[in-house]
Amino acid sequence: MPVRLEVRYERSFLLDLKNLEPALYQQVHQFVFEEFQNIGQLYDLPEYRQIGTSGIFYCFELAEHLVSLEVIGQVVKFLRILPKPEV
């Protein structure tokens, strides 16, 4: 039986979401609040990678943005939505 993650949302994440343009808001909202529940493992997220060396901060790409996460055990907290830096 798959382990269910407990999902939380930082206030900064919700403010970032609120400030997105409508089409992007809809895309991110649908993924985070609906599709995310169907993710088998966090490693299945697009471009999922660790941030720094702490072992609890990660990010993944979604709609040309980076979504940062804090992962502690079975608790996943969405932290921020930031524009993907141009290379």
C-alpha positions in Angstrom: 0.0 0.0 0.0 1.5 3.4 -1.0 2.4 5.8 1.7 0.3 9.0 1.7 2.2 12.2 2.0 0.9 14.9 4.3 0.9 18.1 2.2 1.1 21.6 3.7 1.4 25.1 2.1 3.5 27.9 3.4 1.9 31.4 3.3 4.6 32.6 0.9 3.6 29.8 -1.5 0.0 30.8 -1.5 0.9 34.4 -2.0 3.1 33.5 -4.9 0.3 31.5 -6.4 -2.2 34.3 -6.0 0.1 36.7 -7.8 0.5 34.5 -10.9 -1.2 35.5 -14.2 -4.5 33.7 -14.6 -3.5 31.0 -17.1 -0.3 30.1 -15.1 -2.3 30.3 -11.8 -4.7 27.7 -13.2 -1.9 25.4 -14.4 0.0 25.5 -11.1 -3.2 25.3 -9.0 -4.4 22.2 -10.9 -1.1 20.4 -10.5 -0.5 21.3 -6.9 -3.9 20.7 -5.5 -5.1 17.9 -7.8 -2.4 16.1 -9.8 0.2 16.1 -7.0 -1.8 13.6 -5.0 -1.3 11.1 -7.9 2.6 11.4 -7.9 4.0 8.0 -7.1 7.3 9.3 -5.7 8.7 12.8 -5.4 11.5 11.8 -7.7 8.8 11.6 -10.5 8.4 15.4 -10.4 10.0 17.2 -13.4 13.6 18.2 -12.8 13.3 17.3 -9.1 16.5 18.1 -7.3 17.9 18.9 -3.9 18.7 22.5 -2.9 21.9 22.8 -0.9 23.2 20.2 1.5 20.5 20.2 4.2 18.7 17.2 2.7 15.2 18.7 3.3 14.9 21.4 0.7 14.1 20.5 -2.9 12.7 22.1 -6.1 11.1 21.0 -9.3 10.1 22.7 -12.5 6.5 23.6 -13.4 5.4 25.9 -16.2 8.7 27.7 -16.5 8.8 28.2 -12.7 10.6 26.6 -9.9 8.5 25.2 -7.0 10.4 24.8 -3.8 9.5 22.2 -1.2 10.5 21.2 2.3 10.4 17.4 2.8 10.6 16.0 6.3 9.6 12.4 6.6 6.1 12.1 5.1 5.4 15.8 5.3 5.8 17.9 2.1 5.5 21.6 2.5 5.2 23.8 -0.6 7.4 26.9 0.1 7.6 29.2 -3.0 6.9 29.6 -6.7 9.7 31.5 -8.4 10.3 32.3 -12.1 12.9 29.9 -13.5 16.2 31.8 -13.9 17.3 32.4 -17.4 20.6 30.7 -18.3 
